[in-house]
Amino acid sequence: HLPFTHHRTISNRKNAQPITLSKLESNVDKGFTFRKGSDKSKASRVQFIAPSQVLSVTDRGNESYQDYNLVYAVPTIPGSCRLHVRILFEVDRIPNFIQRSLIKAVFGTPPWFTHLANHKILEDDNVFLHYANRDLTLSFNSTDENKVENDIDSHRAALPGVLPKRRLAPSWQSRLFQPTAADSAVVAYRRWIDDATNGFGPVYSPWLPLDCREAPAPTHGLTTKLILERGHAHTDKCAACTQARSRFQKLSTSCLILALFSLALNTTFRTIIPSFSAKPLMEFASGLLAPFSFALYFILERRILPLFERGRYPPPRNS
């Protein structure tokens, strides 16, 4: 996944290689665990801990360190979820020069910069995941719909709350392409959804607002602009990003004022003020400051500030 989906973001297609997954254990209530590669122990593994936690552990052997990629995908309203991601390293087993680089990267980077970098990684996935989800949901005929209504009635009696009107991926067994052993975890997750939720996914709070109780109609899907929207989804709710955006806006305004002032000053020196000893230097300084301030203004307005409002499309891998 990383070398292909996140090519030119955090990985490279040249690093792609087959991954073998073999099931170690499975339980409807607890989830399932897969061993990664040929490791005979459970050290390198992918573990789904029901209902919303995924743990991926990479073991590099006795002479190196392990890392733990921990993700909580928490459903919020139908069609949306909030991700909580933690990446952990066995720091005491990492070489010193890498330790210093990690510490600098983690603690020496402003939070808003880290958030923008995280957006870029997640948005590599967002568009195709959204439309793949839409396509998996689209498979109803009249027979399916009647069966779904009956299933919803029986499912609601057992689990009170707000239920989706559609199965997440009806008939996925015949529609989902699963050519490799690495797909076995996807199959296991789909089976868990079927076994644990009858295929409907999570039950939402009965106190959800009425307009949030159903995901957008799957026949249309969201626009790319909405999928990659950052301003309302994150920036407005994040203190670090809101503060950074405000400071960049003030800096942009200052640059524009300084550029216009420098341009006016340069024009005044050239056309109105008589010659004096420092006039050439003042003309040169104001003439240099004006284009520099204009350039910085356009960089802020066209390159920096938009990053707080929307993601990039197409993604870097398609550039």
C-alpha positions in Angstrom: 0.0 0.0 0.0 2.6 2.6 1.0 4.9 2.3 -2.0 2.0 2.7 -4.5 -0.6 4.9 -2.8 1.9 7.1 -1.0 4.5 7.3 -3.8 6.4 10.6 -3.7 4.8 11.4 -0.3 6.4 9.1 2.2 7.4 6.1 0.0 8.5 5.1 -3.5 7.1 2.5 -6.0 10.6 1.1 -6.3 10.3 -0.3 -2.8 7.2 -2.3 -3.5 7.4 -6.0 -2.7 4.9 -8.9 -2.1 3.6 -9.2 1.5 2.4 -12.5 2.8 -0.3 -12.5 5.5 -1.3 -15.7 7.4 -4.1 -15.8 9.9 -3.2 -16.6 13.5 -6.5 -16.2 15.2 -10.0 -14.8 14.7 -12.9 -14.1 17.0 -16.2 -12.2 16.2 -16.1 -10.3 19.5 -12.4 -9.6 19.6 -11.3 -9.2 16.0 -8.4 -11.1 14.3 -4.7 -11.2 14.0 -2.5 -11.9 10.9 1.2 -12.6 10.8 3.2 -10.5 8.4 5.8 -12.2 6.2 7.6 -15.4 7.1 8.2 -14.5 10.7 7.4 -17.6 12.8 6.7 -15.6 15.9 3.8 -13.1 16.4 6.2 -10.2 16.5 5.4 -8.8 13.0 1.7 -8.7 12.8 -1.5 -6.9 11.7 -4.1 -7.0 14.4 -7.7 -5.8 14.2 -9.1 -5.2 17.7 -12.9 -4.9 17.5 -14.6 -2.6 16.9 -12.3 0.2 15.7 -8.6 -0.4 16.5 -5.9 -1.6 14.1 -2.3 -2.3 15.3 0.5 -3.0 12.8 3.8 -4.2 14.3 7.0 -4.4 12.3 9.8 -6.4 13.8 13.3 -6.0 12.3 15.0 -8.8 14.2 17.0 -9.0 17.4 19.6 -6.6 16.2 17.2 -3.8 15.4 14.0 -2.2 16.7 10.2 -2.7 16.4 7.7 0.0 15.5 4.0 0.1 16.3 1.5 1.8 14.0 -1.7 2.2 16.0 -4.9 3.5 14.4 -8.3 4.1 15.9 -11.0 4.8 13.3 -14.0 6.1 15.2 -17.3 6.5 13.3 -18.8 9.9 14.0 -21.8 10.2 11.6 -22.7 7.9 8.7 -20.1 8.4 5.9 -17.5 10.0 8.2 -15.0 8.9 10.9 -12.3 10.4 13.0 -8.8 8.9 12.9 -6.5 8.8 15.9 -3.0 7.7 14.9 0.0 6.9 17.1 3.3 5.7 15.7 5.6 4.2 18.4 9.3 3.1 18.2 11.6 1.2 20.5 13.8 4.2 20.9 16.4 2.5 23.1 17.2 0.1 20.3 17.4 2.7 17.5 20.9 4.0 16.6 21.8 7.3 18.2 22.0 9.3 15.0 18.4 8.2 14.0 17.2 8.9 17.6 18.4 12.5 17.3 16.7 12.9 13.9 13.4 11.5 15.2 13.5 13.7 18.3 14.1 16.7 16.2 11.4 15.8 13.7 8.8 15.2 16.5 9.6 17.9 19.0 11.3 20.5 16.8 8.5 20.9 14.2 5.6 23.4 14.7 2.3 21.5 15.2 0.6 23.2 12.2 3.4 22.0 9.9 3.0 18.5 11.2 -0.8 18.7 10.7 -0.3 19.9 7.1 2.1 17.0 6.4 -0.5 14.5 7.9 -3.2 16.0 5.7 -1.0 15.3 2.7 -0.6 11.6 3.6 -4.2 11.0 4.4 -5.4 12.7 1.3 -3.5 10.3 -0.8 -6.2 7.8 0.3 -9.3 9.9 0.7 -10.5 10.3 -2.9 -10.2 6.7 -4.1 -11.5 5.4 -0.7 -14.6 7.5 -1.0 -15.4 6.4 -4.5 -14.5 2.8 -3.7 -16.9 2.9 -0.8 -19.6 4.4 -3.0 -19.1 1.7 -5.6 -19.2 -1.1 -3.0 -22.5 0.3 -1.6 -24.1 0.5 -5.1 -25.5 -2.9 -5.9 -29.1 -2.9 -4.9 -32.0 -4.3 -6.9 -35.5 -4.5 -5.6 -35.0 -7.9 -4.1 -31.9 -6.6 -2.2 -33.9 -3.6 -0.9 -36.7 -5.7 0.4 -34.3 -8.0 2.2 -32.4 -5.0 3.6 -35.6 -3.5 5.1 -36.4 -6.8 6.8 -32.9 -7.2 8.1 -32.9 -3.6 9.4 -36.1 -4.2 11.4 -34.7 -7.3 13.1 -31.3 -5.7 13.6 -32.8 -2.5 15.1 -34.7 -4.6 17.7 -31.5 -6.0 18.9 -29.4 -2.8 18.8 -31.4 0.4 19.4 -30.0 3.5 17.8 -29.6 5.1 14.4 -28.9 2.5 11.7 -27.7 3.1 8.1 -30.3 2.4 5.5 -27.8 0.5 3.3 -25.4 -2.3 3.9 -21.8 -1.1 3.7 -20.8 -3.6 0.9 -23.6 -5.9 -0.2 -22.5 -9.0 -2.2 -18.9 -8.0 -1.6 -17.7 -11.6 -2.0 -18.5 -11.6 -5.7 -17.6 -7.9 -6.4 -14.4 -7.3 -4.5 -11.2 -8.3 -6.4 -9.0 -10.3 -4.0 -6.1 -11.7 -6.0 -3.3 -12.1 -3.3 -2.7 -13.4 0.1 -2.4 -9.8 1.4 -6.1 -9.4 0.7 -7.0 -12.0 3.3 -7.1 -9.3 6.0 -9.6 -7.3 3.9 -11.7 -10.5 3.5 -11.5 -11.1 7.3 -12.7 -7.5 8.1 -15.6 -7.8 5.7 -16.6 -11.1 7.3 -16.3 -9.5 10.7 -18.7 -6.7 9.6 -21.2 -9.2 8.3 -21.0 -11.4 11.5 -21.0 -8.6 14.0 -23.3 -6.0 12.4 -25.2 -8.0 9.8 -23.3 -5.9 7.2 -24.6 -2.5 8.2 -21.7 -1.3 10.2 -21.9 0.8 13.4 -25.0 1.8 15.2 -25.0 5.6 15.8 -26.3 7.6 18.7 -30.1 8.1 18.7 -29.3 11.8 19.5 -27.7 12.4 16.2 -29.3 15.4 14.3 -31.8 14.3 11.7 -29.7 15.7 8.8 -26.7 13.6 10.0 -28.3 10.3 10.2 -27.6 9.1 6.6 -24.5 9.3 4.5 -24.7 11.2 1.1 -26.6 9.3 -1.6 -24.1 6.8 -3.0 -25.3 7.4 -6.6 -23.5 10.7 -6.6 -20.7 10.8 -4.0 -19.0 14.0 -2.8 -17.0 16.2 -5.1 -13.2 16.1 -4.9 -13.3 19.7 -3.5 -15.4 18.5 -0.5 -13.4 15.4 0.1 -10.2 17.4 0.3 -11.7 20.3 2.3 -9.5 21.2 5.3 -10.8 24.5 6.6 -14.0 23.5 8.2 -12.9 19.9 8.8 -9.7 20.7 10.7 -8.3 24.2 10.6 -11.3 26.0 12.2 -11.2 23.4 15.0 -7.5 23.3 15.6 -5.9 26.0 17.8 -2.4 25.6 16.3 -3.6 25.7 12.7 -6.0 28.6 13.3 -3.2 30.6 14.9 -0.8 29.8 12.1 -3.4 30.8 9.4 -4.1 34.1 11.2 -0.4 34.9 11.4 0.2 34.1 7.8 -2.8 36.3 6.8 -1.4 39.2 8.8 2.0 38.6 7.2 0.4 38.6 3.8 -1.4 41.8 4.4 1.8 43.4 5.7 3.7 42.3 2.6 1.1 43.8 0.3 1.2 47.1 2.2 5.0 47.1 2.2 5.1 46.4 -1.5 2.7 49.2 -2.4 4.5 51.6 0.0 7.9 50.7 -1.6 6.5 51.1 -5.1 5.1 54.5 -4.2 8.3 55.5 -2.5 10.4 54.4 -5.5 8.2 56.4 -7.8 8.4 59.5 -5.6 12.2 59.3 -5.5 12.4 58.9 -9.3 10.0 61.6 -10.3 9.5 64.2 -7.5 12.3 64.4 -5.0 15.4 66.3 -6.3 18.8 64.7 -6.4 20.7 64.2 -3.1 23.6 62.0 -2.1 21.5 59.0 -0.8 18.9 59.2 -3.5 20.4 56.3 -5.7 20.6 54.1 -2.7 17.0 54.8 -1.6 15.8 54.2 -5.2 17.6 50.9 -5.3 16.4 49.8 -1.9 12.7 50.7 -2.5 12.9 49.2 -6.0 14.3 46.0 -4.6 11.9 45.8 -1.7 8.7 46.2 -3.8 9.1 43.1 -6.0 10.4 41.1 -3.1 7.3 42.0 -1.0 5.0 41.3 -3.9 6.6 37.9 -4.5 6.2 37.0 -0.8 2.6 38.2 -0.8 1.8 36.0 -3.8 3.6 33.0 -2.3 1.6 33.3 0.9 -1.7 33.8 -0.9 -1.3 31.2 -3.6 0.9 28.5 -1.9 0.8 28.8 1.9 -2.7 30.0 2.9 -4.6 27.6 0.6 -3.0 24.7 2.4 -5.1 25.4 5.4 -8.3 25.3 3.3 -8.0 22.4 0.9 -5.8 19.5 -0.2 -3.9 19.0 -3.4 -5.4 17.2 -6.4 -4.2 15.2 -8.2 -2.1 13.6 -5.5 1.8 13.5 -5.8 1.8 9.9 -7.1 -0.1 11.1 -10.3 2.0 14.2 -10.9 
